[in-house]
Amino acid sequence: MLDDDAARLQARGYRLTGPRRVIIAALRDAGRYCTASQLYERLRGRSVGLASVYRTLELLADLGLAERRAEAGGEGSFLYCSPRHHHHVVCTGCGTVREIDACPGDDLARAVERETDFRIDRHKLDFYGVCAGCRTTG
């Protein structure tokens, strides 16, 4: 996966530096939305500065390798994502996020267009529920 990330960065004129490699791996391994400060805490002792975490997360979002989400209080959180079209299932217990390929497709988008008089260019859809791990421990 890091090879794909490196290729995507290089195609846009960026290098996969040591700190970027560490930040990308930590975000991918988190498996959930993380703020820059939460990710920085996960990297404690790894010689990666908080400013590098912020810059790298923004870069990943701009390149389509992470999804940005607004959080209460104003700080954004980020989720490592594949650049292909997909949706998410999110555990309301532990926060784990998984990508899913299932998509309601064009039918839902056309229905929204008819109801709102918008032209839909893109969409994202998240499903919320409780994962198997949380169901067995709860």
Phi, psi and omega per residue, in radians:
M1 nan -0.687 3.129
L2 -1.106 -0.498 3.070
D3 -1.118 -0.728 3.088
D4 -1.116 -0.732 3.116
D5 -1.103 -0.759 3.134
A6 -1.070 -0.766 3.134
A7 -1.092 -0.723 3.139
R8 -1.148 -0.730 3.094
L9 -1.110 -0.837 -3.099
Q10 -1.116 -0.630 3.123
A11 -1.075 -0.461 3.130
R12 -1.766 0.162 3.063
G13 1.545 0.310 3.130
Y14 -1.980 2.679 3.092
R15 -1.784 2.647 3.037
L16 -1.576 1.502 -3.122
T17 -1.300 2.953 3.090
G18 -0.970 -0.909 3.114
P19 -1.060 -0.704 3.103
R20 -1.093 -0.720 3.125
R21 -1.041 -0.790 -3.131
V22 -1.134 -0.749 -3.119
I23 -1.158 -0.790 3.131
I24 -1.071 -0.798 -3.134
A25 -1.094 -0.722 -3.138
A26 -1.150 -0.716 3.127
L27 -1.167 -0.755 3.122
R28 -1.094 -0.772 -3.111
D29 -1.224 -0.407 -3.134
A30 -1.099 -0.687 3.106
G31 1.179 0.345 -3.141
R32 -2.732 2.951 3.058
Y33 -1.174 2.375 3.115
C34 -2.335 2.428 2.964
T35 -1.375 2.894 3.111
A36 -1.044 -0.713 -3.121
S37 -1.187 -0.641 3.086
Q38 -1.139 -0.736 3.121
L39 -1.158 -0.697 3.106
Y40 -1.032 -0.712 3.095
E41 -1.092 -0.676 3.103
R42 -1.123 -0.440 -3.077
L43 -1.712 0.116 -3.102
R44 -0.863 2.287 -3.141
G45 1.470 0.112 -3.085
R46 -1.822 0.209 3.104
S47 1.034 0.717 3.070
V48 -2.132 2.185 -3.114
G49 -1.418 2.727 3.138
L50 -1.078 -0.677 3.116
A51 -1.081 -0.665 3.091
S52 -1.137 -0.641 3.108
V53 -1.112 -0.847 3.123
Y54 -1.017 -0.863 -3.095
R55 -1.102 -0.730 -3.105
T56 -1.190 -0.708 3.109
L57 -1.091 -0.751 3.102
E58 -1.108 -0.725 3.115
L59 -1.094 -0.795 3.130
L60 -1.053 -0.714 3.116
A61 -1.133 -0.742 3.132
D62 -1.105 -0.561 -3.119
L63 -1.538 -0.043 3.142
G64 1.431 0.260 3.118
L65 -1.688 -0.096 3.078
A66 -2.552 2.649 3.075
E67 -1.873 2.343 -3.130
R68 -1.692 2.405 3.112
R69 -2.371 2.345 3.088
A70 -1.280 2.441 3.110
E71 -2.054 2.740 3.039
A72 -1.031 2.408 -3.114
G73 1.671 -0.127 3.003
G74 1.725 -0.411 -3.128
E75 -1.376 2.398 3.119
G76 -1.471 2.757 3.022
S77 -2.148 2.805 -3.015
F78 -2.310 2.544 3.106
L79 -2.235 2.259 3.051
Y80 -1.155 2.261 -3.099
C81 -2.429 2.704 2.969
S82 -1.334 2.650 -3.104
P83 -1.323 -0.179 3.139
R84 -1.300 2.836 3.123
H85 -1.165 2.252 -3.135
H86 -2.819 3.018 3.064
H87 -2.262 -3.130 -3.067
H88 -2.249 2.661 2.898
V89 -2.056 2.250 -3.002
V90 -2.110 2.249 3.095
C91 -1.405 2.187 3.130
T92 -1.382 -0.144 3.100
G93 -1.525 -1.032 -3.035
C94 -1.880 -0.193 3.118
G95 1.542 0.012 3.116
T96 -1.039 2.436 3.134
V97 -2.166 2.378 3.060
R98 -2.220 2.503 3.049
E99 -1.393 2.506 3.038
I100 -2.297 2.592 -3.141
D101 -1.583 -0.277 -3.135
A102 -1.033 2.364 -3.100
C103 -2.558 2.351 3.116
P104 -1.192 -0.228 3.009
G105 1.208 -2.710 -3.007
D106 -1.224 -0.473 -3.091
D107 -1.049 -0.821 3.133
L108 -1.149 -0.746 3.134
A109 -1.061 -0.741 3.121
R110 -1.150 -0.659 3.104
A111 -1.116 -0.700 3.110
V112 -1.163 -0.694 3.098
E113 -1.059 -0.798 -3.136
R114 -1.091 -0.710 -3.082
E115 -1.300 -0.532 -2.993
T116 -1.964 -0.229 -3.033
D117 1.095 0.502 2.983
F118 -1.692 2.731 2.921
R119 -1.774 2.011 -3.077
I120 -1.418 2.127 3.111
D121 -1.688 -0.595 -3.126
R122 -2.782 2.956 3.117
H123 -2.683 2.820 2.962
K124 -2.470 2.590 -3.010
L125 -2.474 2.262 3.102
D126 -2.095 2.427 3.042
F127 -1.888 2.404 -3.117
Y128 -2.038 2.406 3.127
G129 -2.986 -2.849 -3.106
V130 -2.028 2.219 -3.107
C131 -1.260 2.909 -3.120
A132 -1.044 -0.707 3.134
G133 -1.075 -0.745 3.134
C134 -1.237 -0.594 3.119
R135 -1.149 -0.633 -3.108
T136 -1.397 -0.458 3.133
T137 -1.606 -0.232 -3.073
G138 -1.614 nan nan
